[in-house]
Amino acid sequence: MNDWMNNPKLSGIDPQKLAMLQSLAAQGSNKPQNEMLSFLTAVSNNSHKTGMQFSPQEMSMIIEVLKTGKSPQEIAKIDQMMNIMRMMNRR
């Protein structure tokens, strides 16, 4: 579902970045939970190589939009994954 991409809160983000996110979301939706961390690590490494990076403000907006309409359990999973990604980026 691409509804999140049309959220007005994301209007200031480069359309190429949003398209990349949509592509990653489609790829990630086919991954089992136990493969998500390695998938996200590869995505993060690739984005650094290509120079397609998101500012902290962009990431906050995207995460806020993705949480819309989610259950408390789904929001907790999103928060947990974001914390893992932040720890990995500090290395």
C-alpha angles and dihedrals in degrees: 000000000000098000092111091061090061094054109125090225088071096051092106094056120098109262089227090060091049091049090051090050091051090051091049091047090054092049093045094049089069094053122097115238093254091059097047097089094054090044092052091046090054091047091050093049092048093049090054090051094049095042093237100135133154124227117236088252092053091049092050092051093047093048091047090053093046091053092056110117094003125133120251088255092053091047090051090052091050091049091048092051091048091051090051091050092049091052091049092051092054092065 
